[in-house]
Amino acid sequence: MQIKINDVLRAYIEPLTESEYQALERSILTEGCRDALVLWEDVLVDGHNRYQICQQHGIPFKVTENTSFRSMEDVKLWMIDNNLGRRSISDYQRGVLALRKKEIMTARALELAAEAAAEDARIAPEDGDAPKKPAAMPLASREDIARAARLSSATIGQIEKIQKTATPELVEAVRAGTISINAAATVASLPEEVQLAAVAGGKKELQKAAKEVRDLRAASRPAKEPKEGKAAPEVDYSDMPTDVRELRAENMALREKNAALLEEITVLQRRISELVSA
């Protein structure tokens, strides 16, 4: 059988890192290709890396055809569920796969609802019959997606933000583990130029950028009013050494300057976007 490679399916799941690919290659060279490749008719669905290694080194392999697939969406859903069941994928990859599953299932549910509505309009219901209720939409909420990915709903929200506003370079940093999902979602709120500069600076610069955004947000929050009957504690700075007071004042001034610069960058970035799209 001539196995066909579909570029969309090959790129649908996150690729192995270089070290993971080398480990798989060593395993196949030592023990052979133990797991069968999965096909949809003659199209390779699962086992692209194993197939490449076996072809390169002339190692025999087995194939099995999944006859349950009816469409490309069925194939993608199978690939998603198959990879969500693996322990080796990262939390970010798990979240991305769950969000992809939501997109497919939502589109499928909308199609079925539209077909049902068209059928109801074509065939008038008998008197007394209650109209059919549309089926519940699968993975409709962030909590549903989080359960499918075995992550918290907050993490899913952060991954959604990364997908929407992060630059490709920042996304790659998350995939590589250079920055956490939480920190990446924070950095993703910055203009593209700032994101690129932070990624170029490496892990420390990314952490610094995330901290600056968090500090800025904390400073912009209104102070909590003291509970009734309790006066807010007053801090007496008069007894502090002069150098400490000066450092505190300098720190506050730098924070205010940083906030002003970030606001200016955001305004300039918005203007650039308007000019480009004009």
C-alpha positions as CSV (number, residue, x, y, z in Angstrom):
1,M,0.0,0.0,0.0
2,Q,1.2,3.5,-0.9
3,I,0.7,5.6,2.3
4,K,-0.3,9.2,1.6
5,I,0.7,12.1,3.8
6,N,-1.8,14.9,4.4
7,D,0.0,18.1,5.3
8,V,-3.0,19.4,7.4
9,L,-3.1,16.3,9.5
10,R,0.7,16.1,9.9
11,A,0.7,19.7,11.2
12,Y,-2.5,19.4,13.3
13,I,-0.7,18.1,16.4
14,E,2.2,19.8,18.0
15,P,5.5,18.5,16.6
16,L,8.0,16.6,18.8
17,T,10.9,18.6,20.1
18,E,14.3,17.7,18.8
19,S,15.2,15.7,22.0
20,E,11.8,13.9,21.9
21,Y,12.3,12.9,18.2
22,Q,15.8,11.6,18.9
23,A,14.5,9.6,21.9
24,L,11.9,8.0,19.6
25,E,14.4,7.3,16.9
26,R,16.7,5.5,19.4
27,S,13.8,3.5,20.7
28,I,12.8,2.3,17.2
29,L,16.3,1.5,16.2
30,T,16.7,-0.6,19.4
31,E,13.2,-2.2,19.7
32,G,11.7,-1.7,16.2
33,C,8.4,0.0,15.5
34,R,6.1,-1.6,18.1
35,D,2.9,0.5,17.6
36,A,1.0,0.2,14.3
37,L,0.5,3.3,12.2
38,V,-3.2,4.4,11.9
39,L,-4.6,5.1,8.5
40,W,-7.8,6.6,7.1
41,E,-8.1,4.6,3.9
42,D,-4.6,5.3,2.6
43,V,-4.0,8.6,4.5
44,L,-1.7,8.5,7.5
45,V,-3.5,9.7,10.6
46,D,-1.2,8.7,13.5
47,G,2.5,7.9,13.5
48,H,4.0,10.5,11.2
49,N,7.3,10.5,13.1
50,R,7.5,6.7,13.3
51,Y,6.8,6.5,9.6
52,Q,9.6,8.9,8.8
53,I,12.1,7.1,11.0
54,C,11.2,3.7,9.6
55,Q,11.4,5.0,6.0
56,Q,14.8,6.6,6.8
57,H,16.3,3.4,8.3
58,G,14.5,0.7,6.4
59,I,12.7,-0.6,9.5
60,P,9.4,-2.6,8.9
61,F,6.2,-1.4,10.5
62,K,2.6,-2.4,10.8
63,V,-0.5,-0.5,9.8
64,T,-4.1,-0.5,10.9
65,E,-7.1,1.2,9.2
66,N,-9.7,3.0,11.3
67,T,-13.0,2.4,9.4
68,S,-15.1,4.6,11.7
69,F,-14.0,7.9,10.1
70,R,-16.6,9.5,7.9
71,S,-15.0,13.0,7.4
72,M,-11.9,15.0,8.1
73,E,-13.6,16.3,11.3
74,D,-13.9,12.8,12.5
75,V,-10.2,12.2,11.9
76,K,-9.3,15.4,13.7
77,L,-11.5,14.6,16.7
78,W,-9.9,11.2,17.0
79,M,-6.4,12.7,16.8
80,I,-7.3,15.2,19.6
81,D,-8.8,12.6,21.9
82,N,-5.9,10.3,21.2
83,N,-3.3,13.0,22.2
84,L,-5.3,14.2,25.2
85,G,-5.0,10.7,26.6
86,R,-1.2,10.9,26.5
87,R,0.7,12.0,29.6
88,S,3.7,13.4,27.7
89,I,2.0,16.5,26.3
90,S,2.2,19.9,28.1
91,D,-0.6,21.7,29.7
92,Y,-0.5,24.3,26.9
93,Q,-0.8,21.6,24.3
94,R,-3.6,20.0,26.2
95,G,-5.5,23.3,26.3
96,V,-5.0,24.1,22.6
97,L,-6.3,20.6,21.7
98,A,-9.4,21.0,23.9
99,L,-10.1,24.4,22.3
100,R,-9.8,22.9,18.8
101,K,-12.2,20.1,19.9
102,K,-14.7,22.8,21.0
103,E,-14.5,24.5,17.6
104,I,-15.2,21.3,15.7
105,M,-18.0,20.2,18.0
106,T,-19.6,23.6,18.1
107,A,-19.6,23.8,14.3
108,R,-21.0,20.3,14.1
109,A,-23.8,21.2,16.6
110,L,-24.7,24.3,14.7
111,E,-24.9,22.4,11.4
112,L,-27.2,19.8,13.0
113,A,-29.4,22.5,14.6
114,A,-29.7,24.3,11.2
115,E,-30.6,21.0,9.5
116,A,-33.2,20.3,12.2
117,A,-34.7,23.8,11.9
118,A,-35.0,23.4,8.1
119,E,-36.7,20.0,8.5
120,D,-39.1,21.4,11.0
121,A,-39.9,24.3,8.7
122,R,-40.5,21.8,5.8
123,I,-42.7,19.5,7.8
124,A,-45.3,21.2,9.9
125,P,-45.7,19.6,13.3
126,E,-48.9,18.0,14.3
127,D,-51.3,19.9,16.5
128,G,-50.4,19.5,20.1
129,D,-46.8,18.4,19.4
130,A,-44.2,20.4,21.3
131,P,-41.4,21.9,19.2
132,K,-38.2,20.0,19.3
133,K,-35.5,21.5,21.6
134,P,-32.1,21.8,20.0
135,A,-29.5,19.4,21.4
136,A,-27.2,20.8,24.0
137,M,-24.1,22.2,22.5
138,P,-21.0,20.1,23.5
139,L,-18.1,21.8,25.2
140,A,-20.3,24.9,25.4
141,S,-18.6,26.5,28.4
142,R,-15.0,27.1,29.5
143,E,-15.6,24.7,32.4
144,D,-16.5,21.9,29.9
145,I,-13.3,22.6,27.9
146,A,-11.3,22.6,31.1
147,R,-12.7,19.2,32.1
148,A,-11.8,17.8,28.7
149,A,-8.3,19.1,29.0
150,R,-8.0,18.2,32.7
151,L,-7.0,21.9,33.4
152,S,-8.5,24.7,35.4
153,S,-11.0,27.1,33.7
154,A,-8.6,29.9,34.6
155,T,-5.8,28.2,32.6
156,I,-8.1,27.7,29.6
157,G,-8.9,31.4,29.7
158,Q,-5.1,32.2,29.8
159,I,-4.5,29.9,26.8
160,E,-7.4,31.6,24.9
161,K,-5.8,35.0,25.5
162,I,-2.4,33.7,24.3
163,Q,-3.9,32.4,21.1
164,K,-5.7,35.7,20.5
165,T,-3.1,38.3,21.3
166,A,0.4,36.7,21.7
167,T,2.9,37.0,18.9
168,P,4.1,33.7,17.3
169,E,7.5,34.2,19.1
170,L,5.7,34.4,22.5
171,V,3.6,31.3,21.6
172,E,6.8,29.4,20.8
173,A,8.3,30.5,24.1
174,V,5.3,28.9,25.9
175,R,5.6,25.7,23.8
176,A,9.3,25.5,24.7
177,G,8.6,26.0,28.4
178,T,10.6,29.2,28.5
179,I,7.7,31.0,30.1
180,S,4.7,29.7,32.0
181,I,1.1,29.9,30.7
182,N,0.2,32.4,33.4
183,A,3.1,34.7,32.7
184,A,2.7,34.4,28.9
185,A,-1.0,35.5,29.1
186,T,0.2,38.5,31.1
187,V,2.9,39.4,28.6
188,A,0.4,38.9,25.7
189,S,-1.4,42.0,26.9
190,L,1.5,44.2,25.8
191,P,2.0,45.6,22.3
192,E,3.7,43.3,19.8
193,E,7.0,45.2,19.8
194,V,7.3,44.8,23.6
195,Q,6.5,41.1,23.4
196,L,9.1,40.6,20.7
197,A,11.7,42.5,22.8
198,A,10.9,40.4,25.9
199,V,11.1,37.1,24.0
200,A,14.5,38.2,22.5
201,G,15.8,38.9,26.0
202,G,15.1,35.3,27.1
203,K,13.5,33.9,30.2
204,K,14.6,36.6,32.6
205,E,13.3,39.4,30.4
206,L,10.0,37.6,29.9
207,Q,9.6,37.2,33.7
208,K,10.5,40.8,34.2
209,A,7.9,42.0,31.6
210,A,5.2,39.8,33.3
211,K,6.1,41.2,36.7
212,E,6.0,44.8,35.5
213,V,2.5,44.3,34.1
214,R,1.3,42.7,37.3
215,D,2.9,45.5,39.4
216,L,1.2,48.1,37.1
217,R,-2.1,46.4,37.5
218,A,-1.7,46.2,41.2
219,A,-0.8,49.9,41.5
220,S,-3.8,50.9,39.4
221,R,-6.3,49.1,41.6
222,P,-8.2,51.3,44.0
223,A,-7.2,51.0,47.6
224,K,-9.5,48.8,49.7
225,E,-11.6,50.8,52.1
226,P,-11.1,49.7,55.8
227,K,-13.9,47.7,57.3
228,E,-16.4,49.6,59.4
229,G,-15.0,50.3,62.9
230,K,-11.4,49.7,61.8
231,A,-9.2,52.6,60.8
232,A,-6.6,52.0,58.1
233,P,-3.2,51.6,59.7
234,E,-1.0,54.6,59.1
235,V,2.7,54.1,58.3
236,D,5.1,56.6,59.8
237,Y,8.0,57.1,57.5
238,S,9.6,59.8,59.6
239,D,11.7,57.4,61.6
240,M,13.1,55.8,58.5
241,P,16.6,56.6,57.4
242,T,16.9,59.3,54.7
243,D,18.3,56.9,52.1
244,V,15.3,54.5,52.6
245,R,12.8,57.3,52.1
246,E,14.7,58.5,49.0
247,L,14.7,55.0,47.5
248,R,11.0,54.6,48.2
249,A,10.3,57.9,46.4
250,E,12.6,56.9,43.5
251,N,10.8,53.6,43.2
252,M,7.4,55.2,43.1
253,A,8.6,57.7,40.5
254,L,10.0,55.0,38.3
255,R,6.7,53.0,38.6
256,E,4.7,56.1,37.5
257,K,7.2,56.7,34.6
258,N,6.9,53.0,33.5
259,A,3.1,53.2,33.6
260,A,3.2,56.3,31.4
261,L,5.6,54.7,28.9
262,L,3.4,51.6,28.6
263,E,0.4,53.7,28.0
264,E,2.2,55.7,25.3
265,I,3.4,52.5,23.6
266,T,-0.2,51.2,23.6
267,V,-1.4,54.4,22.0
268,L,1.3,54.4,19.3
269,Q,0.6,50.8,18.5
270,R,-3.1,51.5,18.1
271,R,-2.3,54.4,15.7
272,I,0.1,52.2,13.7
273,S,-2.6,49.5,13.4
274,E,-5.2,52.2,12.2
275,L,-2.7,53.5,9.6
276,V,-2.0,50.0,8.3
277,S,-5.6,49.0,8.0
278,A,-6.6,52.4,6.5
